[in-house]
Amino acid sequence: MTWPKCGTTLMQETIWTLINNPNLNSPDGQLSLTLRSPFFEMDMFAPPSKPGEVPAQNKHMLAAMKRWYPDLAQNDAVFYQFSTVYPDPRLLKTHLPFSLMSPSILDSSKVVYVARNPKDVVVSYHHHSKIVKGHDFVGRFEDFVQYFVDDDLMYGPYWLHLKEALERRNHPNLHFMFYEDMKANPLEELKKLNEFLSTNLSEDQLKGIAKYTSFKEMKARGVTPILDFEKNGVKMNVLNEDIVKKDGGILRKGETGDWKNKLSLELEAKIDQWIQKNLADLDVTFKYRV
């Protein structure tokens, strides 16, 4: 569970590998990341243009899942269906906050919640919103930052999403972590996840996973929840290639502190005011590592 651009792709690959692929040789590890950890609410972003029509994104999912679930219904809730029939242990991705999930989710599931410095979030989300055609943002960066502090971006206020997770931070089935910590000391964070998920891997296995899920290795493998649609034989032109060539793709830098290269002093002050207004009373300290 993350708000958009809080390190979701890194954590999907990391947690799936911890649970399913400790020796890094499983054939399923080469499958689409979307298939290995379905995007729970994706159906609402891919509605049919006509009644009864199967959206293009769902056609991809149906084609890829045929070998597992040949009787899956041909309707517009394919991602949701796949989430319900996926064999245990299931790993699902969501950007929804706790208030839009089942009230009993922490009684029946383990949740890994990943938070990230808001300044890096807004920079990364702006890039994402430009390159993904479903977003197709064409305004100024200054406008995007204003939308962020006005809580007008998709998935609503980041501070409220974060607040709901922090309120549940002491629940034994919630593991709260920061993207910055995962980047700065992946082995230590993997040890914590290993204990939380009861995956019982050795330190050598965790060191292998730390390397396997590093930004460099993931980028070399082409691990991304959008571009890897092509791995299953269904090509979908979902990225603005002109922006990709100019500014980079889904896996762009994988750094922390890149906001220092993007935010003017005025924009930085605007986000600082947003943090003070909305997060001052919460027990959270963001890391501002370069």
C-alpha positions in Angstrom: 0.0 0.0 0.0 1.5 3.3 -1.1 0.3 6.7 -2.4 1.5 7.0 -6.0 5.2 7.2 -6.6 6.3 6.3 -3.1 8.4 3.4 -4.3 5.6 1.0 -5.3 7.5 -0.8 -8.1 10.6 -1.4 -5.9 8.4 -2.8 -3.1 6.3 -5.0 -5.5 9.4 -6.7 -6.9 11.1 -6.9 -3.4 8.2 -8.4 -1.6 7.2 -10.8 -4.4 10.9 -12.0 -4.5 11.0 -12.5 -0.7 7.8 -14.6 -0.8 8.2 -16.5 -4.0 11.6 -16.4 -5.4 14.4 -16.7 -2.9 16.7 -18.5 -5.3 16.0 -15.9 -8.0 15.5 -18.7 -10.6 11.7 -19.1 -10.7 10.3 -18.9 -14.2 7.3 -17.0 -12.8 9.8 -14.2 -11.8 10.1 -13.4 -15.5 6.3 -12.8 -15.9 4.8 -9.3 -15.9 4.9 -7.6 -12.6 1.3 -6.8 -13.1 0.5 -10.5 -13.1 2.7 -11.3 -10.1 1.2 -8.6 -8.0 -2.1 -7.4 -9.5 -3.1 -3.7 -9.2 -6.2 -4.1 -7.1 -8.2 -1.1 -8.3 -6.9 -0.9 -11.9 -10.3 -1.6 -13.4 -11.6 1.8 -12.5 -8.9 3.4 -14.7 -9.8 1.3 -17.7 -13.6 1.5 -18.2 -15.1 0.3 -21.4 -15.9 3.0 -24.0 -19.1 1.2 -24.9 -21.4 -1.0 -22.8 -20.3 -4.6 -22.9 -16.9 -3.8 -24.4 -13.7 -5.3 -22.9 -11.2 -2.4 -22.3 -7.9 -2.8 -24.0 -6.0 -3.1 -20.7 -8.3 -5.9 -19.7 -7.8 -7.7 -23.0 -4.1 -7.8 -22.1 -4.9 -9.3 -18.7 -7.3 -11.9 -20.1 -4.8 -13.0 -22.7 -2.0 -13.3 -20.2 -4.1 -15.2 -17.6 -5.6 -17.7 -20.0 -3.2 -20.4 -19.0 -4.2 -20.1 -15.3 -7.9 -19.2 -15.4 -9.5 -20.1 -18.7 -13.0 -19.5 -17.3 -12.4 -16.0 -16.1 -15.4 -13.8 -16.9 -15.0 -11.5 -19.9 -16.2 -8.3 -18.2 -14.7 -5.0 -17.1 -13.5 -6.1 -13.6 -10.7 -8.4 -14.7 -8.1 -7.0 -12.2 -10.5 -7.4 -9.3 -11.3 -10.9 -10.4 -7.7 -11.8 -10.8 -7.1 -10.5 -7.3 -9.7 -12.8 -5.9 -8.6 -16.0 -7.6 -4.8 -15.5 -7.5 -3.3 -18.4 -5.5 -1.9 -17.9 -2.0 0.3 -16.3 -0.9 -1.2 -13.4 -2.8 0.6 -10.1 -3.3 -1.7 -7.2 -4.2 -0.8 -3.6 -5.0 -3.0 -0.7 -4.1 -2.8 3.1 -3.9 -6.1 3.2 -2.0 -6.0 4.4 1.6 -7.2 2.3 4.5 -10.6 4.0 4.6 -11.4 2.7 1.1 -10.3 -0.9 1.9 -12.1 -3.5 3.9 -12.3 -2.5 7.6 -11.0 -5.9 8.5 -8.0 -5.9 6.1 -5.5 -5.9 9.0 -7.3 -8.8 10.6 -7.0 -11.0 7.5 -3.9 -9.7 5.7 -0.5 -8.4 6.2 0.0 -4.8 4.9 3.4 -3.2 4.0 2.9 0.5 3.9 5.6 2.6 2.2 5.9 6.4 2.8 8.2 8.8 1.0 9.4 12.4 1.4 6.6 14.5 -0.2 9.1 16.6 -2.1 10.4 13.6 -4.0 6.8 12.3 -4.3 5.6 15.4 -6.2 8.7 15.4 -8.5 8.3 11.7 -9.4 4.5 11.9 -9.7 4.8 14.9 -12.1 7.2 12.9 -14.3 4.9 9.9 -14.2 1.8 12.0 -15.1 3.6 13.3 -18.1 4.8 10.0 -19.6 1.7 7.9 -19.0 -1.0 8.7 -21.6 -3.7 7.8 -19.2 -2.7 10.9 -17.2 -1.3 13.0 -20.1 -0.4 16.0 -17.9 0.8 18.9 -20.1 0.8 21.8 -17.7 3.7 23.5 -15.9 5.5 21.9 -13.0 4.5 24.8 -10.9 0.8 24.0 -11.6 1.4 20.4 -10.6 2.9 21.4 -7.3 -0.1 23.6 -6.7 -2.5 20.7 -7.4 -0.5 18.6 -4.9 -0.7 21.2 -2.1 -4.3 21.8 -2.9 -5.0 18.0 -2.6 -6.4 17.9 -6.1 -4.4 15.0 -7.6 -5.6 11.5 -8.1 -6.0 9.4 -4.9 -6.6 12.6 -2.9 -4.5 14.1 -0.2 -1.2 12.4 0.5 -1.3 13.6 4.1 -4.6 11.9 4.7 -3.5 8.7 3.1 -0.4 8.8 5.3 -2.4 9.7 8.4 -4.6 6.7 8.1 -1.6 4.4 8.0 0.1 6.1 10.9 -3.0 5.7 13.0 -2.6 1.9 12.5 1.1 1.8 12.8 1.2 -0.3 16.0 -1.0 -3.1 14.5 1.0 -6.3 14.3 -0.1 -6.9 10.7 1.1 -3.5 9.5 4.7 -2.9 8.6 5.3 0.8 8.1 8.5 1.8 6.3 10.2 4.6 4.4 11.4 4.4 0.8 14.5 6.4 1.8 15.4 3.7 4.3 15.0 1.0 1.6 17.4 2.9 -0.7 19.9 3.8 2.0 20.2 0.4 3.7 18.3 -2.3 1.7 19.8 -5.3 3.6 18.5 -4.0 7.0 15.1 -3.2 5.6 15.0 -6.7 4.0 15.7 -8.3 7.4 12.7 -6.4 8.9 10.5 -7.5 6.0 11.8 -11.1 6.2 10.7 -11.2 9.9 7.4 -9.4 9.3 6.4 -11.7 6.4 7.9 -14.9 8.1 9.8 -15.8 4.9 12.7 -17.2 6.9 15.4 -16.4 4.4 19.1 -16.6 5.2 21.3 -13.5 5.2 23.0 -14.7 2.0 19.6 -15.0 0.3 18.7 -11.5 1.5 22.0 -10.1 0.1 21.1 -11.7 -3.2 17.7 -10.1 -3.2 19.2 -6.7 -2.3 21.3 -6.9 -5.4 18.5 -8.4 -7.5 16.1 -5.6 -6.6 18.5 -2.8 -6.8 17.6 0.0 -9.3 20.4 -0.9 -11.6 19.4 -4.6 -11.8 15.7 -3.9 -12.1 16.2 -1.4 -14.9 18.4 -3.9 -16.7 15.7 -6.5 -16.5 13.0 -4.0 -17.6 11.0 -4.4 -14.4 8.1 -1.9 -14.7 4.3 -2.2 -14.2 3.7 -0.6 -17.6 6.3 -1.5 -20.1 6.3 -5.2 -19.2 2.8 -5.5 -20.8 4.8 -6.5 -23.9 6.3 -9.5 -22.2 3.0 -11.3 -22.6 2.5 -10.7 -26.3 0.1 -7.8 -26.1 1.7 -4.5 -27.1 0.0 -1.4 -25.6 1.1 2.1 -26.5 0.6 3.6 -23.1 3.6 5.9 -22.8 4.4 9.2 -24.3 7.6 8.2 -26.0 8.7 11.8 -26.7 8.7 12.5 -23.0 10.4 9.2 -22.2 13.2 10.0 -24.6 13.7 13.4 -23.1 13.2 12.8 -19.4 13.3 9.0 -18.9 10.8 6.2 -18.4 8.9 4.6 -15.5 12.2 3.7 -13.8 13.9 7.1 -14.2 16.5 7.6 -11.5 15.5 5.7 -8.4 17.2 8.3 -6.2 16.2 10.1 -3.0 16.7 13.8 -2.7 16.2 14.6 -6.4 13.7 17.3 -5.4 16.7 19.5 -4.7 17.4 19.6 -8.4 13.8 20.3 -9.3 12.1 22.5 -6.7 12.7 26.3 -6.7 13.0 27.9 -3.3 9.4 29.2 -3.7 8.0 25.7 -4.5 10.0 24.1 -1.7 8.6 26.7 0.8 5.1 25.9 -0.5 5.5 22.2 0.2 7.1 23.0 3.6 3.9 25.0 4.5 1.8 22.0 3.3 3.8 19.7 5.6 3.5 22.0 8.6 -0.2 22.5 8.1 -1.1 18.8 7.5 1.5 16.7 9.2 2.9 18.7 12.1 0.8 16.7 14.6 1.8 13.3 13.2 4.6 11.2 14.5 6.5 11.2 11.2 9.9 12.6 10.2 10.8 12.6 6.5 14.4 11.9 5.5 16.0 14.5 3.2 18.9 12.5 1.9 20.7 13.4 -1.3 
